[in-house]
Amino acid sequence: MTTQASARLADRDEDYARFGISKTPGYSEDGIRTHGGKGTFEWWYTDVTFEDGTAVVVIFFTKNYFDAAGPAWPTVDFEIVDPNGKRTNVWTRGKKGTVINATKDMCDVRLDKNFIRYEDGNYHVHYEDHDILYDAIMKPKLPMWRPGAAHWIFGEGTPDEKSYGWFVAQPDAEVDATLVMNGKTQHFKNGQGYHDHNWGNVSLEKILNHWYWGRAHVGPYTVIACDIIAEEKYGYKRLPVFMLARDGKILSDDSRLTKIERGGTHIHPVSGKFMDDDLTYTQQEGDGREYVVRFHREGDYNQRSILEVVPTWKKVLAKLARMNPTYIRVKGTVSVEEQSDGDKDVYEAPGLWEQYFMGANKLAIVNGKTLSLTK
């Protein structure tokens, strides 16, 4: 019988000491956390949706996207979707083998004219290439946050121990920006933004099978909710994430209380793998409060194979290994229900979330159990 390796969120007192952080998140955690070379990955992600429906995503990578095994190769990815749904995606790369220009004690990441940096409590994001100029100031509306000590540990105590880190520098931000594109200048105010930071010392497909990652602004609430599933070696263990805030205050974020249900499961026509139309996160607090967050899929606006961004020879090897990593950004509605002392508040709003699938299995396997199709 094969012994399964462990996988857990680092949330014990000794974990904070191990990673050199306090229980209160601070801006120094958003500095570079890896050496930026082979065997690591790291990226700083930002997104914003403006009042007219324009959505912008800017990501700074230490590598060629998710290529942890490859050499250092600074990359900045810029994506914009206009109010009519037209998507434009461009990227800028530094010299292959060059470590990205970034500081350790705070977020200050640069590549040519492009940068993301922490300035007096705000974040300044700048992209300038391909006849596009985007300049944004992101002002926090919530404190910095992370699940536990910001790491998941895989194979703890073994020679093959690995870790994956995640820090949410801005769970919610107000964004003002200027965009110059196609000869047109636009000024945006009061956009809703988000910024997080991911890093690790192992290729994601070796530790994670798939995840749903979602965030939303629903009435007075801000939601971050994830259903992360470890790889086969770790028993396809479920590693949930849940954070709910209201009016600038975090209400609930203990993932040990989180229960997740999936529904409307079918085979996606593009990826050829499962897709869940409904994700329900229930958080039952010890004082009788209950929060229920539901994500209901109505369609997609970005469907891509992660193999698009790797060299041809790696695509061939991936296909021989039956790998087909896919990324789908989902659109739909998100609802939040809060019950306390017999009172109930219910809000609903449009939302965006993602399914990132690193595994080769067609159907989802969660905690060692294969989930069946429901439609």
Secondary structure as GFF3:
##gff-version 3
##sequence-region A 1 375
A	DSSP	beta_strand	7	9	.	.	.	ID=ss1
A	DSSP	alpha_helix	13	18	.	.	.	ID=ss2
A	DSSP	three_ten_helix	27	30	.	.	.	ID=ss3
A	DSSP	beta_strand	41	49	.	.	.	ID=ss4
A	DSSP	beta_strand	55	61	.	.	.	ID=ss5
A	DSSP	beta_strand	75	81	.	.	.	ID=ss6
A	DSSP	beta_strand	87	93	.	.	.	ID=ss7
A	DSSP	beta_strand	101	102	.	.	.	ID=ss8
A	DSSP	beta_strand	108	111	.	.	.	ID=ss9
A	DSSP	beta_strand	114	119	.	.	.	ID=ss10
A	DSSP	beta_strand	122	129	.	.	.	ID=ss11
A	DSSP	beta_strand	132	140	.	.	.	ID=ss12
A	DSSP	beta_strand	151	154	.	.	.	ID=ss13
A	DSSP	beta_strand	162	181	.	.	.	ID=ss14
A	DSSP	beta_strand	184	200	.	.	.	ID=ss15
A	DSSP	three_ten_helix	204	206	.	.	.	ID=ss16
A	DSSP	beta_strand	208	218	.	.	.	ID=ss17
A	DSSP	beta_strand	221	230	.	.	.	ID=ss18
A	DSSP	three_ten_helix	232	234	.	.	.	ID=ss19
A	DSSP	beta_strand	238	246	.	.	.	ID=ss20
A	DSSP	beta_strand	249	252	.	.	.	ID=ss21
A	DSSP	three_ten_helix	255	257	.	.	.	ID=ss22
A	DSSP	beta_strand	258	267	.	.	.	ID=ss23
A	DSSP	beta_strand	274	284	.	.	.	ID=ss24
A	DSSP	beta_strand	290	305	.	.	.	ID=ss25
A	DSSP	three_ten_helix	306	309	.	.	.	ID=ss26
A	DSSP	alpha_helix	312	320	.	.	.	ID=ss27
A	DSSP	beta_strand	326	340	.	.	.	ID=ss28
A	DSSP	beta_strand	343	357	.	.	.	ID=ss29
A	DSSP	beta_strand	365	366	.	.	.	ID=ss30
A	DSSP	beta_strand	369	370	.	.	.	ID=ss31
###
